[in-house]
Amino acid sequence: MDSTEGISHTGFHAGSSPAKDETRAAAEAARRRVRIMSATLYPTLPHPEPVATPAARLALKTDRPSSGLLDGAWWPRSRDLLSELPALTDVLDPLWGRITRIAVNPEHWPVIPRTVPVDGHIVKVGWFTPEIDPHKLLLLSYGTGRWDLLVIPPETGAESAARLMAAASDHDGPPLTASALIAADEARHGVLAADQPLDPDEAWEYEGGASAVSVAVPQQTGPPGRASRLIIGM
């Protein structure tokens, strides 16, 4: 009697009684039904399609050496170097050689990262004041050269931006600094370039709507046989 009770007591603690086994089997079956229902009610969502990066808006001089203090103009869509620089280097790397460093004046850039990852490499970022014009971007390509671009304020209207791009990329343009070029355009047209209101189409373009599905197509302007200007992403 004592040994039988001992076995029964041990079996109870080990969880091997028939009632226990049936309860566990029922619980496992219920869990399987829940998993099946979950898989049916909440299917895996498809991965979203990647969104194309907006093309850089650029106008570059194609003849070197050239007169003037600038090699062209860049019209970014924001003051965020992390998001703007990759599109710029995508265009400039094949033209000028791999861009390895840039430098800016911090006046118009709220955040200046130490490095920016671009396609296939890292660009180091520096800032200097007052050595660099607040409206200029300095670019360095290791072993190739240095270039200086006018940075057109992102909020600039399309007409003002087009004038500034044409002036900065004019091979025979006057030797003006980036800030002087913007000031000259403001003085000539009697308004601040950055104060031009955007119409709905321009506002959509400013937010990246149109260019998100466009391809940067180089255009050459100037006299036949002479490529004095390269316009990209306009």
N, C-alpha and C positions, 0 to 999 in steps of 0.2 A: 504494500500500500504506500509505504513511504517512498519507494523508488519510483512508482508510477506518478505520484504527485510531483516528484522532483522533475521528471521528464516533462510533464505538462507545464510546470512552472517555467522551465528553461525554454520550452517552445514558445510560450507566451511572450517572453522578453525578446526572443529572436525574431518575432513577427512572422512565424511560419504557420499560423492557424489558417484553416480554409476560409474563414470569414474575412481575415485580413487580406488574403490573396485575392479574393473576389473584389474586395473594395479597391485594392490597388489596380486591378485590371480595368475596373469600371472608370477609375480616375484617369488612367492612361488613355482609354478610348475617348473619353471626353476631351482630353488635351489634344488628341489627334484631330477630332472634329473641329475644335477651335482653330487649330493651325490651318486646316483646309479652308474653313470659312474666311479666315483672315487673308489667305492667299487669293481667294475669289473676290472678296470685297475690296481689297486694297492692292491692286496689281502694281507692279513696278512701273513708274512713269518713264517715258523715253527721255534720253539725254537731250537737252536743248541744243539747237544748232549754234555753232560759234558765230559771233557777230564780227564782221570785217572791221578792222581798224580804219578810222577815217584817214584819208590821204593827207599828207602834209601840203600846206599851201605855201608855195615858194616861187620866187623869181630870182634867177641867178645870172650873173655875168658869165659868159662862156669863153671870153678871150682873156688870157693872162700873159703878161701883166696888163693891168688896166688902170685908168686914172680914177681918182676918187679914193675915199677911205673905206668904202664898203664893197663887198663882193656880191651883194644881193639883199633880199628881204625875206623874212619869214613871218607869216601871219598865223600864230597859234590859235587854238580854240579856247584855251584856258591858261591860267598861270600855274599849272601843275606840271612840273618838269618830269615827274615819274610817268605821267600818261602821255605827254606831248613829245618827249625826246625820241622814243622808239620809232615813231612814224618819220621823224626828221632824218634819223640816221639810216633808215631803210632806203631813202633816196640818195643821201650824200655819200654813203660808203662806196657804192659802185662808181660814183663820179669822182670823188676826191681821195679815195683810200679810206681805210677804216678809221673812223673818228674815235679817238681814245680819251680825249679830255675836252671839257668845255669850261667856260668861265662866264659869270654874269655879275652884274651889279645887283645887290639884294633889294634895291629900292622897290622894284615892281614884282618881286618873287617872294610870296609869303613864306614858303618852305623851300629850303635848298638842301636836298639830300647829298650825302657825301659821294654816293655812287648811284648810277641808274642802270639796271639790266636792260640791254637791248638785244636784238637778234644776234645770238652767237657770241656775245662778249659783254664786257662791263665798261661803261663810260664813267670816268672820274669827274667830279664836279667841284669847281672852286668858285669863290666869289671874292671880288676886290672892289674897294671904293676908296678914293675917287678915281682909281686908275682906269676903270671901265665905264663907258657911257651907260647911263641907266636904260637906254633903249637899244642896247647892242648885245649880241651874243657872239662870244669868241669861241672858235672851234679849232682844235689841233688834231692833226693826223700824224701819227708817229712816223718820222722819216719822210713825210711828204710835204707838209706845209701848214700854214695857218690861214684861216678865213674869218671874216667879220661880217655878220649879218645884222641888218636893221630888224629889230623886233617890233612889229606893228601891234599895238594894243589889241587884245582879243575882241574887245567890244566895239572896235572901229567899224563904221559903215562900209559897205562894199565899194562905193565910189571912192571914198577916201583911201581905202586900202589899195585899190587899183592904181591910184595916182602915186602913192608912196612906193609900191612895188616897181612901177615903171621908172621912177626917179632913182631908186637904189640900185637897179640893175642896168641903168643906162651906162654903156661903156665910156661915153664921153661926158658923163655927168659932172657937176661941180664937186670940188673936194669938200664936202660937208660932212660933219659928224652925224651920227644917227639922230641925236636930239635936235640938231640944227635943221636937219631935213624935215622932221616932223613940225618944228616951229615955222619953217618956211611955208609948208603946205597950209598950216593954220592961218598964217598971216595973209596968204594969197586968197584964200577962200573965205576968210572972215569968220570961221567957226573952228571949234576944236574938233579934230578928227574923231576923238574918242567920245564926243558928245552927240554924234549923229544917231538919231533913233533908228532902230531896225524895223523894216517892214516884215510882215509875217514870213515871207520866203527867206529873207536874210536871217531872221531869228531862228528858223528851222535849220538853216545851214550852219549858223553859229553853234547850235547844239549838236551838230554832227549828223543831222538827218539825211541830207542829200549825199554827202560824201561817204556815208557808211556803206553805200552800195556802189560807189563809183571807183574807177581806176584812174590813177594818176597818169595822164597822157602828156608827155613833153611836147611843148610847142615852141617853135623858133620864130622870133620876130626880128625885124630889121631888114636892111637892103638885101636883095638876092645875092646868094653866094657868101654872105657873111652872117654867121650866127652870133649875134651880140647879146642875146637874152634867151634864157631857158625858163619857161613858165610851167609849173607843175601843180597839179591838184586844184586848179581853179575852176 
